Amino acid sequence: MQREKKPAGFILRHTLKANNRNMTRLAWSPDGHTLASASYDQTVRIWDTENGQELRKLYGYSGSVFAAAIAPDGRFLLSASKNSLKIWDLTVETRPRTLRGHSDYIYAVAAVPDGRHAISGAYDQTLRVWDLATDTEQAVLTGHTGRIVTVIVTPDGRFALSGAGDGCIHIWDWAAGQRVHTLSDHQDEVLSLALSPHGRFLASADHAGHIRVWDAADWSLITVLTAHEKMVTGVSFAANGRFLASKSADGSVCLWRCDKWEPAAILTESHSGFAFAGLAFHPGQPTLATLGERDRIIRIWDLDFDILTNEK
């Protein structure tokens, strides 16, 4: 399928620009009203996606911010950089709380649906479970033999999944502190993980440019998606489960139909070439946030799924 600067079915709502440093990961608030962007400029910015305005800039790091996650109640944001996590209260202007325990750069953080816990992954090859009520480390999960780049939690909150430089995806019963399964089909570093909204599918993307789709019921491999020519740094499922979006260092964002696992559209979008560059679907609407201009701007797209599936 030919790449296009703006494929049919993509309507650009906003272009958000804050600075000339690359952004890394994006995170929507649970209500979808705001978007958080982590950046190499040592900040996290909060955006109003309806009017395209920057609402707040969170700063307090002395290094790049690699990831951000917003708690289920929308009140707190967690950010990861160097060897510490910070917890920001988005309802008031206060100093963040800082969580320390990792011995090296933290590349990933996920909020657990219970609102009480978070899970982080780092260059030190460990996952750490945090009690957000007490700001204490609850458990250390070990088993990877490469840096941990991505962490997600299942919709029911029971399991955490981690992807790492060893090419493995581990599934953890995080409350029990135990690894329950390992997916080892990837031959390269796993850079991004995404679960479909009802937990039916897992998508995993790697440094070789491959995306694997798994059946989350039994962790069997469904298919391998190979449209990208370089590393895939971000994957995200649409809220209705009809599409999977992927971002690659080959300068494209691909929108995949989940009924056929075929590309529905390919958007041309330059890439910084860094492994920490994501994209994110809105939690409830057919809206996709992507990074453009070598990850220095955010573009908010409203998508017409009927056009993209040729149903109009």
Number of C-alpha atoms within 10 A of each C-alpha: 10 8 15 14 11 15 16 15 18 20 14 14 16 17 17 19 14 13 11 13 15 24 33 27 26 26 24 23 21 17 12 18 14 20 23 27 25 28 27 17 17 18 22 30 19 22 21 16 22 12 10 16 15 17 13 14 13 19 14 11 18 11 16 21 29 29 31 29 26 25 21 17 12 18 15 19 23 24 29 28 26 20 18 19 26 20 21 20 16 16 9 8 10 9 13 18 13 13 18 14 13 22 14 17 22 29 24 30 28 24 25 25 17 13 18 15 22 22 26 30 29 28 22 18 23 22 27 20 22 24 15 17 9 10 15 14 18 17 16 18 19 15 13 20 15 18 23 30 27 28 26 23 25 20 15 11 17 15 19 21 24 27 30 26 22 18 23 23 25 20 21 21 16 23 14 10 15 15 17 11 13 15 15 12 11 20 14 19 23 30 29 30 26 25 25 22 18 13 16 14 21 23 26 26 29 27 22 18 22 23 26 18 23 20 15 18 10 8 16 11 16 14 13 15 16 13 17 20 14 19 24 29 28 31 26 27 26 23 18 13 18 16 26 24 23 26 33 30 24 18 22 24 27 25 23 22 19 18 9 9 16 17 18 22 23 24 19 19 23 19 23 20 16 14 21 26 29 26 22 25 25 25 20 13 13 17 22 21 22 25 29 22 15 19 25 21 19 22 22 25 21 18 19 15 17 10 13 20 14 9 7 8
